[in-house]
Structure formats: C-alpha cells, structure tokens
Amino acid sequence: MDATTVAVDLAKDVFQVALANRAGRLIDHQRLTRRQFERFLDTVAVSTEVIMESCGTAHYWGRRAQARGLRVRLLPVQYVRPYVRRNKTDRLDAEALLEAARCGEIRPVPVKTVEQQALQAVHRVRTQWQTARVARINAMRGLLREHGHAIPVGARTVLRRVTAILEDAHAELPGMLRDTLSLVVDEVRALEVKIAGVDRQLATIATAHPVASRLQTIPGVGVLTATALVGAVNHIHAFRRGREFASWLGLTPRESSTGGRRYLGRISKRGDVHLRCLLAHGARAVLRSALRTAQRTPDRLTRLQQWAITTAMHRGRNKATIALANKLARIVWAVWSRDEEFQARPPLTAVA
C-alpha cells in the first residue's frame, strides 16, 4: 500500500477511512466495520501516520495504533470542522482531516493513557452524583415550601430540617408526600456515602502520585484539582509558558482587535469546564482566606494573598476570583514544569 497518511472518521460501528500518499494526494476511500478496522490497523505500514479527531474513543484507538508502532495525531474537533467542504458526510469528514493535518499551526492532542482516562472517569461520575444530590435537595426545598415549610439554603441545614419535619407527627404534610420525601432523603444520604468513597479514593491517588502531591502545595489546589489536572494533562512541557496553559483552560481574555485598536473582553471559557470550575473555586477560597487573614493577622499575608486583596479592592471580588484562578493556573504550570514545590513569598513592602 502506497499510503503514508491515513485519516479516520471515528464512529461506533462504521469507520470511514481516507488514504493519502506522500504527495498528499487522496488515493483511496474505505468504509469499514469495527472488526474490519481492527484488522486494517494490523495491515498498515509502521511508517504510516494515523490522523483522527479528538473525540469519543479517539484515545482508545490512538493507543491501539501506537501499540502497532504507528504514529498517531489527534486533531481538535473545532479546528477540523472548517476544512469540511460542502455538506457534512463521513467521506468529507475524513478528507477534512487530511486537509487539517497539513496545517502546521494546529497542535495535536496527546493520546491519554488508560490511567488518565480512568481518573477522568472517576471525576465525571463524582460530578454526576454531586449534581444529582444538589437537584434532590433543591427539589425537597421547593416541595416543602408549597406546604408552608420554608427551609434556608445549605445542604446540611436542609437534611436536618427535612428529617425533623418528617419525624414531627403534627407537621402539616400529606402522608403521601411524607413517604416520598423519606425516599428522597435516603437517596441523598446514599449519594453522600458514594461521594465520600470517591473522595477517599482520590485522596489515596493524590498522595501516591508525585505530581499531584507537589500541586497540592499551591494555595487553592486540593485533592480534587490536583487529580483532575493529572488526569487531563499529558505533558505539561507541551505548553511553553504559563500563559499558554491558562489560555488552554479558557482563563485568558477573549481578544477582538483590528488595526491599531486592541480590545480584551471576558475570558474565553474554552477548554475543560471541570478544571476551570475547580480552579475558580480554589481561587475563591484563597481570596476569602486572604481577606480573613488581613483582618486578623495582616503581618502573615503572603505575596499572593496581598495581590488578591489589591485586585479585589480595585476590580471587585468576582473579577478578582477569575484573575486569581488565572494566576493559579500559571503557578500550576511553573510548579509542574520545574518539578518543585510552591514556596510562598512575603508581601512587598511600600518604598518610602
């Protein structure tokens, strides 16, 4: 086979394959089932490059191709889409991959290991359980409000108050609703047990993993954030500087510039939503701790806390939180790429 590049449009059962020679000319199209595609990988020459979109099952098939000694490039889906000509079909999607592969400015997505995907799966399941828990708690508050029982916000408060209402025989509540709410309370407590079990599992992983242990020395980065970062990032050195890493997470401003005019708007919100959310929560905790320290023991402020407080005074707490999340992302890059722990610095003193 004269093909040097193989573009694969992945699917669940039917795979569209486009083959190109060294000159980049399309020489063949094939439509394969899953088993046929597995056998096809065994027949491809070792020097062949396999191009796929970074979508569902891409990392699995990337590992399968790498095990055969093939070179694999996973291209971001949003950058491949503009190369699709005319209507969208599997055949044109495969051809678009060949066109996008010729663009040297599109950075490929590293193939994740099995351990990384498993760690990400644990985080996704935990997030789903947490979302279900919040939904059940809000539902109980809303249903009880319709019957004259106003319960304030707060998971612990809701469970305690709902349990007390259900145990109170004189509370004005229909028997049918009592039985249903009892089931919901049991469901919430079961979800909390599952979430606590996942948290213990992640804590064990974070303790054993050297990178996750170093990342936890950064303020605002705990077990969840450290393990999520380790599961999402293959090679930190793929980012040349901390700004690129923050941009990959969607924490840098969206730019709209032309001519001599430059406009920086809100953050781009691109990349992994879960990672960006964890860093924002961590930044909010750092800012709250800094404000509390400034009130009680201002002489113990660190330089990072001093910067966070100054930013909050000038731009408000919400913008300061996102700016601090951006800075935490850059600190993560520095700690990870240099293989060193975070060292808090004393605050800067004003020069008279």
N, C-alpha and C positions, 0 to 999 in steps of 0.2 A: 504494500500500500504506500503510495507516494505522499500521503497526507502528513503534514508536520504540525498542524493545529486542528484540534477537534473541539467544536463548540457544542455544548449540550444544553438543551432546554429541558430542565427537570420537570417531572410530574410524578403523580402517584403510581400510575400504571404504564403510561405511554411516554417514551422519551424521544424527542426529536434531535437528531444529530446532524451537524453540518461539518464537512471536512474541507480543509483548505491546504494548498501546497505551500512550498517555501515562498513563492512569489505573492502569496495572499489571495490567489485565485480560488474561487469555490469550485470543487471538483466532484462533490457527491453529497447527496442527502439520504438519510436513512431514518426510518421510523421504527423504533424498537420497543418491545415489551420489557418489563423489568428483568426477566431472566435473560432475554437476548442482550440487554445492555450489560449485564454482568459478564456474559461471555465475550461481548465486544471489547470490554476493557482488557481481557486477557490476550486479545489478538493485536492490540495497539502496540506499536514500537515504543521502546523505552524512551527514545529521544522526543517523543511527541508531547506537545503541550495541550492540556485539557483546560478549556475555558467554561466556567459556569457562573450563573448568577448566585449571589449570596442570599439564598432564600431557604425555604424549608427543605431539609435533607441534604443541603449542599455540603455541609461539613462532613456528613457521613460518607457521601460519595467521594468527597475530596480525600478522606483518609483511605478509602478503598483504592483510589487511583494512586495515591502516594505509596501505598504498600506494594503496588506493582512497579514502582520505580518511575512513575510518570510525574511530570511537572504540572502542578495544578495552580490555576489562578482563579480566584473568586472575585467577581466584579460587583460593586454595589448596584443594587437594582435601579436606584433613582438615576444613575448615570448611564445605564444601558438603554433605558426607555427612549431617550431622544433619538437613538440610532435606528429605531423601528420605522421602516418605510411603509407608507400607506396603511392598510388595515393590519390589525393585530392577529397573527396566526402563529402557530408553533414553528412553522418553517421560517417566517420572517423574524421571529424572536431569536432563533439560532443564528441567522445571518447577522442580526444586530450585534450579537455577542462577538462575532468575528470583526465587525467594524469597530466596536468599542475597544477591543483588545489592541488595535493598532494605535490607540491614543495613549501616549506615554504619560499624560498628566493624571490619568485615573489610577489611583492607588488600589492595589488588590487587597482583599480582606484575608488575613491569615486564617488558615484552617485550624479550627479549635480541636483540642484533644478531647478524648472521651471524658476525662475527669472534669474539664472545664464545662462541658455541656451538662454533665450530671449536676455540678454545683449550681449552674444557672437554673436547671430544672427544679432543684430544691427551693431556690429563691422564688421562682414563679408559683410553685404550689403554696408556699407560705403567704405570698401576696394574695392569692385567691382566697385562702382561708381567712386572712385578715379582712379582706373586702366583704366576705360573707358575714363575718362577725359584726362588723360595723352596720351592715344592712339590717341584720336581725335586731340589733339594739335600737336603731332608729325606728324600725317598724313597731317595736314594743312601745316606745315613747309616743308615737303617733296614735296607736290604737288606744292606749290608756288615756291620752288627752281627750279623746272623743267621749270618754266616760267620766270626765271630771278629775282625772288624776294627772296633774302637771308634774313632770319629773325633769330636773335640771340636766344639763349636758354633763357627760362623764360616764365612761363605761362602768367603773366600779360603783358609782352612785346609782346608775340605772339598775344594775343587777340587784343591788341591796334593796332599793325601793320596790322593785317589782316583786322580789321574793317576799318582802314584808306585806305587800298588798295581797298577794295570793294566799298568804297564811292567815290574813285577817278575815275571819268569817263574816264580820259585819261590814266589810267594804262593799260598796255598791258596784258590783261587777257581775255580769251574767255568768252562769255556770258554764255555758258553752265556751265563752271566752277564757275563763279560768283554765280549763283543760288545755286549750290551745296554747296559751301563754306559758303554761308549765312545760309543754314540749319545746317551745322556743328557748326558754331558759336553759333547759337541759342541752339543747343543741349548741347554745353559746358557750356553755361550760365545757362541752366536748371539744369545740373548736379551740378554746383556750388551752386545753391539755395538749392538743396536736401542735399548736404553735409553739408552746413551751418545749415540746420534744424536739422540734426542728431547731429551735434556738440553741438547745444543748448540743445538738449535732454540729451546728455551725461554729459554736464556741470551741469544740474539740478540734475541728478542722483549722480554725484560725490560730489556735495555739501551736499546732504541729507544723503549719506552713510558715517558712521563714519570712516570705514577703508580707504575708498578712500580719505577722507579728510586728514587723517594722512599721507597717502602715498604721497600726493602732497606737503608735507613739504620737501621731498627729492629733491635735485637738479637733474634736468633732468627727473623728473617724473611729468607729467602733467595730464590733464583730460583723454586723450586717454589711456595712460599707466596705470593709476590708475584703471579706469573702466575695462580695459582688464584684469588686474590682478585679480580683484574681481570676474569677470565672469569666469575665468579659474581655480582658486584655491579654493577648498572647505575648506580644513583645513590646515592652514599654519603649525600647530603643527605636521602634518604628516612628515614634514622634521625636522630632529633632529638638523641640523645646517645650516648655510647659504650656505656652500659649496654644500650640497645636493640639495638645491633649485636652485643654479646656474647650477649644473650638470643636473637637471631636465629640465632646459631651454636650455641646449646644449651649455653653455658658458664656460665649463671647457675643458682642453686639452684632446685629444684622446691619450690613452696610448697604447704603444706596447712594453711590457717588457718581458724579459725572463732571468732566472738565476740571475746573479748579475748586469745585464745591464737593465737600465730603460730609456725609450725614451718617451718623451711627445711631441706630434705633434700639429697640429692645433686643434681648438675647434671641438667638436663632432658634433655640429649643429643638435642635437636631440631635441625633444620636440616641443613646439609650435613656429612655424616660426614667427607668427604675434607678439607674445610677445618679442621674441628675436630681431626682427626688431625695435620695439618701444624702447627697452632699448638701442640698438645701436644708434639710432637717438638721444635719450636723452643724451647719453654719449658724442656724437659728439658735441652737444650744450654746455655741461658742459666744455669740453676741449676748445672750441672756446672762451667761456666766460672767462675761466681761463687765456688763453693767452692774451686776451684783457685787463683783469684786471692787469696782470703782467706788461704790458707796461704802463698803465696809473697810477694806484694806487697799486703798489706792496704790500704796507703795509696792504691792505684789503683782501689779499688772505686768503682762508681757508685751512685747512689741506688737504681736499680732492682735492682742486684745485692745491695745491703745489705738491701733489703726482702725479696728472695727468700730470702736466708740466714736472716733473722729468722723468716720464715714457716716455713721448713723445720725450724728448731730447735723451734718450738712445735707444729707440726701434722704433721711428718713430710714426707719428700721427695715422696711420691706426691700428697698433697693440695696441697703447695706447688707442684708442677708444674702442676696444673689451675688453681690460683689465679693462677699466673703467666701461664698461657695466657689466662685471662680478662682480666688486665691488658694483655697484648699486644694483644688484640682491641680494647680501648678506646684503646690508643695508635695502632693502625692507623686507627681512626675519626678520631682527632684529627689525625694527620698527613695523612690523605687529605682530610678536610673543610676543613682550613685551608691546604692547598697549601704545606706547609713540611716541611723535613726534621727528623728526630728529633735532638734535642740532649741528650746525656747530661748529667745533673746530678751534682755532687759529693754524697757522702753527708752525711746530717745528723749533726751533732756533738752529743753529750750536753751539756746545760747543767748546770753545777755548782750 
